[in-house]
Amino acid sequence: MSDVVFPSMSDDTDAQGVVITWFVESGERVEADDLIAEIAMDKIDMEIHAERGGILTVLVPEDQATAQGSVIARIE
């Protein structure tokens, strides 16, 4: 199992961001380096790629505020 973590993009430990879009739906298979999501925080957009292959389980829906460092999905 591998956690997909919302990266730290700000020095403010209370800063929050959002998942703009999931490119893969929960329950779908991903391969290592697949583009799985786009996130935003403080006017910075960033792509998230799968670190390994497996089945993606989305834990944080699009447009929901989430703290940096939070687990937003898992790959099993």
N, C-alpha and C positions, 0 to 999 in steps of 0.2 A: 504494500500500500504506500502511496505517496501523497502527501498533502500539497495542494496548490494554495500558496499563501499570497495575500495582498501585500505587495512589497512596500517597504518604507520609502516614501517619496518626499518626506518633509521632516525637518528637525523637530517640529511640533508633535510631541507624542500623543496629543489628543486629536490630531488631524484625522479626518475621515475622507474617504473617496467612494466611488461607485463603480460597479461593473456596468460599462456602457452597453455591451452586447456579449452574449455567449455565441460563439460560432459553432459549437457542438452542443447537442442536447444531452441532458442527463440520461444515462443508460447507453449512450453510444460509445463505440470503441474509438480510441485515439492512438496514434503512433508517436514515438518520441519526436520532438520538434514541431508537431502539428500546432498551428495557431488555434488556440481554444477560446480566447477572450480578449476584449479591449477594455481597459480600465482608465479612470480619470481621477486626478486629485490636483487641486490648486492650479487649474488650467493646463495641466500636463496630461497628455494621453499616452498610454503605453500598451504594447501588445504583450500578452502572456502566452507562452508556448509550453506544451507538455514536456515534462522532464523525462518521462518514460511512457511506454505503451500500456494500454489497459482500458478498462471501462471507467468512464468519467461519471462521477456523481456530483451534481451541482448543489452546493449548500447555501449560496447567497444569490437571490434572484437579481435580475437587472434592475438598476435604478435604486436599490436599497443602500442606504449609507452604511459603510463598514469601516472599521478601524484598520489602519495599516498593521500588518503582522497577523491579521485574522486569517483563518483557514476559510477559503471561499469555495473549494471543491476538493474532491479526492479522486485519485486514480487507483483502481484495484485491478 
